[in-house]
Amino acid sequence: MAGNVPIQYTNIPLKHSKASAESPWIRWLLIAIALIFLLLFLVLPLITIFLQAFEKGIDVYIKAITDPETMSAVKLTLTVTAIAVPLNAFGIAAAWAITKFHFKGKNVLITVIDLPFAISPVIAGLVFVLLFSTNGLFGEWLSEHNVKIIFALPGIVLATLFVTFPFVARELIPLMQAQGSSEEEASLTLGASGWKTFWRVTLPNIKWGLLYGMILCNARAIGEFGAVSVVSGHIRGLTNTMPLHIEILYGEYQFAAAFSVASLMSLLAILTLVLKSILEWVTKKQINRLSN
């Protein structure tokens, strides 16, 4: 059609306008706010814990952390963690089902996995009491078979499992979605069994995400208070974990001992954060490699 001249586009670099560009002082202000927040609400309390722990000298500190009740609390915490964290590795099954299969009720399964995030740990502990206490739903059968769950190690493990279950599954789901199922399908096509495909293909691809999720489980298991407080019975030297023991010491005005045990928990938390950061970096590199 006459007069219609085709428009030619040229690659002219667009400059950011002053309205859309961030001023340097805004960036520095945001950085300063973030640093001040971290200093006040993270670093300063952590420093205070260690200062209070060593306020009365190293002898008092060593006496506090070597006290039989403290050692019992540390042993119980590590025992519960050693049981709960490996069991939470079964979150692989939930992540596998969600990412590798299409079925009705998938959203329901995801909701169930997220349930511990929505329910208060105290309510979760009360549910276990209603189920397994002497007057609970299964209380009569448990009494007849001399099985004790509430106010004992099994109840503490169950409560810890409940509050820590989502971490492994929630870490693996996005990773397994990014990987897809092409490698597993190729393995099955070549004649490998499902179990062999899992060990040779799936598990090596998700190992860093699995370890990352288990580290998060470990951190939550060590620091869990609400659910464990309900099912433990607060029996000193028997069912008190480290958080419960700290509460008792603080309530009895044994501040040096309370902060000494708190410093042990803080050291475990710092170690967990270091491992978490390393595995997070490795996992992100793996996801970026898969997406590229």
C-alpha positions in Angstrom: 0.0 0.0 0.0 1.4 3.4 -1.1 2.7 5.5 1.7 3.3 2.6 4.0 7.0 2.7 4.8 8.3 -0.2 6.9 9.6 0.9 10.3 13.2 0.0 10.9 14.2 -0.7 14.5 17.7 -0.1 15.6 19.4 -1.5 18.7 19.8 1.6 20.7 20.9 1.0 24.3 18.3 2.3 26.8 19.6 4.3 29.6 18.1 4.1 33.1 16.2 7.2 33.9 16.9 9.0 37.1 13.5 8.2 38.3 14.1 4.4 38.1 17.7 4.4 39.2 18.5 3.9 42.9 20.4 6.6 44.6 23.6 5.4 46.4 22.4 6.8 49.7 19.2 4.6 49.5 21.3 1.5 49.0 23.6 2.4 51.9 20.6 3.2 54.1 19.0 -0.2 53.4 22.3 -1.9 54.1 22.7 0.0 57.3 19.2 -0.8 58.5 19.8 -4.5 57.8 23.1 -4.5 59.6 21.7 -2.7 62.6 18.7 -5.1 62.8 21.1 -8.1 62.6 23.3 -6.6 65.3 20.5 -5.8 67.7 18.4 -9.0 67.3 21.0 -11.6 66.4 24.6 -10.8 67.2 24.1 -8.8 70.4 21.9 -11.5 72.1 24.4 -14.2 71.1 27.3 -12.2 72.6 25.2 -11.6 75.7 24.7 -15.4 76.2 28.4 -16.1 76.2 29.2 -13.1 78.4 26.6 -14.2 81.0 27.8 -17.8 80.8 31.4 -16.8 81.7 30.5 -14.0 84.0 31.4 -15.9 87.2 34.5 -17.5 85.7 35.5 -20.6 83.9 35.1 -22.9 87.0 31.4 -22.0 87.4 30.9 -22.6 83.7 32.6 -26.0 83.7 30.6 -27.0 86.8 27.4 -26.0 85.2 27.9 -27.9 82.0 29.2 -31.0 83.7 26.3 -31.1 86.2 24.6 -34.6 86.0 21.2 -33.1 85.2 22.8 -30.9 82.4 24.6 -33.9 81.0 21.4 -35.9 81.1 19.6 -33.1 79.2 22.4 -32.9 76.6 22.4 -36.7 76.2 18.6 -36.8 75.8 18.6 -33.9 73.2 21.3 -35.6 71.2 19.5 -39.0 71.4 16.2 -37.5 70.2 18.0 -35.7 67.4 19.9 -38.8 66.4 16.6 -40.7 66.1 14.4 -38.1 64.6 16.7 -36.7 61.9 17.3 -40.0 60.1 13.6 -40.9 60.3 12.8 -37.6 58.7 14.8 -38.7 55.7 11.6 -40.6 54.7 10.4 -37.2 53.5 12.1 -38.4 50.3 9.0 -40.6 49.7 6.6 -37.6 50.0 8.8 -35.5 47.7 9.0 -38.4 45.2 5.3 -38.9 45.1 4.6 -35.2 44.6 7.2 -34.6 41.9 7.2 -37.9 40.0 3.6 -38.9 39.9 0.2 -37.4 38.9 -2.6 -38.4 41.1 -5.8 -37.0 42.7 -5.2 -35.6 46.2 -1.7 -34.3 45.5 -2.7 -30.9 47.0 -4.1 -32.7 50.0 -0.7 -34.4 50.5 1.1 -31.0 50.2 -1.2 -29.5 52.8 -0.6 -32.4 55.2 3.2 -31.9 54.8 2.8 -28.2 55.6 0.5 -29.0 58.6 3.3 -28.8 61.3 4.1 -25.2 60.0 0.5 -24.2 60.7 -0.3 -25.9 64.0 1.2 -24.7 67.2 3.8 -27.1 68.7 1.9 -27.0 72.0 -1.3 -28.2 70.3 0.7 -31.0 68.6 2.0 -32.1 72.0 -1.5 -32.1 73.4 -2.7 -34.3 70.5 -0.1 -36.9 71.5 -1.2 -36.7 75.1 -4.8 -37.3 74.1 -3.7 -40.3 72.0 -1.0 -42.0 74.2 -1.5 -40.9 77.8 -3.0 -43.2 80.4 -6.5 -41.8 79.8 -5.9 -41.3 76.1 -7.4 -43.1 73.1 -4.7 -45.9 73.1 -3.9 -45.6 76.8 -5.6 -48.8 78.0 -3.9 -50.9 75.3 -0.5 -49.3 76.1 -0.9 -49.9 79.8 -1.8 -53.6 79.2 1.3 -54.1 77.2 3.5 -52.0 79.5 4.4 -49.5 76.8 5.1 -46.0 77.9 5.1 -43.2 75.4 4.1 -40.0 77.2 6.6 -38.7 79.8 9.2 -40.9 78.1 11.6 -41.0 75.2 9.1 -42.3 72.6 6.8 -39.4 73.2 9.6 -36.8 72.9 10.7 -38.5 69.6 7.2 -38.5 68.2 6.6 -34.8 69.1 10.0 -33.9 67.5 9.2 -35.9 64.4 6.0 -34.1 64.0 7.4 -30.6 64.1 10.4 -31.4 61.9 8.8 -33.6 59.2 8.2 -30.9 56.6 11.8 -29.7 56.3 13.2 -32.6 54.2 10.2 -32.8 51.9 10.0 -29.1 51.4 13.7 -28.9 50.5 13.5 -31.8 48.0 10.3 -30.9 46.2 11.7 -27.8 44.3 15.0 -29.6 43.6 13.3 -32.7 42.2 10.9 -30.6 40.2 13.8 -28.8 38.6 15.5 -32.1 37.7 12.4 -33.6 36.1 12.0 -37.3 35.5 13.9 -37.8 32.2 16.9 -39.5 33.8 14.8 -41.9 35.8 12.7 -42.8 32.7 15.9 -43.4 30.8 17.2 -45.7 33.5 14.0 -47.7 33.6 13.9 -47.9 29.8 17.4 -49.4 29.9 16.2 -52.2 32.2 17.1 -50.9 35.6 14.7 -51.7 38.5 12.9 -48.9 40.4 15.1 -49.5 43.5 18.3 -49.5 41.5 17.2 -46.3 39.7 16.6 -44.6 43.0 20.0 -45.5 44.4 22.0 -44.9 41.2 20.1 -41.9 39.7 17.7 -40.2 42.0 19.7 -40.2 45.3 22.9 -38.9 43.8 21.0 -36.0 42.2 19.3 -35.0 45.4 22.0 -35.8 48.0 22.9 -32.1 48.7 19.2 -31.1 49.1 18.6 -34.1 51.4 21.6 -33.2 53.6 20.4 -29.5 53.7 16.9 -30.6 54.8 18.3 -32.9 57.4 20.5 -30.1 58.8 17.4 -27.9 59.2 15.7 -30.9 60.9 18.7 -31.1 63.2 18.5 -27.5 64.2 14.8 -27.6 64.9 15.0 -30.9 66.8 17.7 -29.5 69.1 15.8 -26.3 69.9 12.2 -27.6 70.0 10.5 -26.5 73.2 6.6 -26.4 72.9 5.7 -29.9 71.8 8.4 -31.5 73.8 7.4 -29.5 76.9 3.9 -31.0 76.8 4.8 -34.6 76.3 8.0 -34.8 78.5 6.5 -34.2 82.0 9.6 -32.1 82.9 11.2 -35.0 84.9 14.6 -33.7 85.9 17.4 -35.9 84.9 15.1 -38.1 82.8 12.9 -36.3 80.3 14.3 -32.8 80.3 15.9 -31.8 77.0 18.3 -28.8 76.8 15.7 -26.1 76.2 13.5 -27.5 79.1 16.6 -27.7 81.4 17.5 -24.1 80.6 13.9 -23.0 81.4 14.1 -24.7 84.8 17.5 -23.3 85.7 16.4 -19.8 84.7 13.2 -20.2 86.7 15.3 -21.1 89.8 17.4 -18.0 89.3 20.5 -20.1 88.4 21.4 -17.6 85.7 25.0 -18.6 85.2 24.1 -22.3 84.8 21.2 -21.4 82.5 23.4 -19.3 80.2 26.1 -21.9 80.3 23.7 -24.6 78.9 22.4 -21.9 76.5 25.9 -21.3 75.2 26.2 -25.0 74.4 23.0 -24.8 72.3 24.3 -21.7 70.7 27.5 -23.5 69.6 25.4 -26.3 68.1 23.3 -23.7 66.3 26.3 -21.9 64.9 27.8 -25.2 63.7 24.4 -26.0 62.1 24.3 -22.6 60.4 27.8 -23.1 59.0 26.9 -26.5 57.5 23.6 -25.1 56.3 25.3 -22.2 54.4 27.8 -24.6 52.8 25.1 -27.0 51.6 22.8 -24.1 50.5 25.5 -22.8 48.3 26.2 -26.3 46.8 22.4 -26.9 46.3 22.0 -23.5 44.5 24.8 -24.3 42.2 23.2 -27.7 41.4 19.8 -26.1 40.6 21.5 -23.4 38.4 23.4 -26.1 36.5 20.2 -28.0 35.9 18.2 -24.9 34.8 20.9 -23.9 32.4 
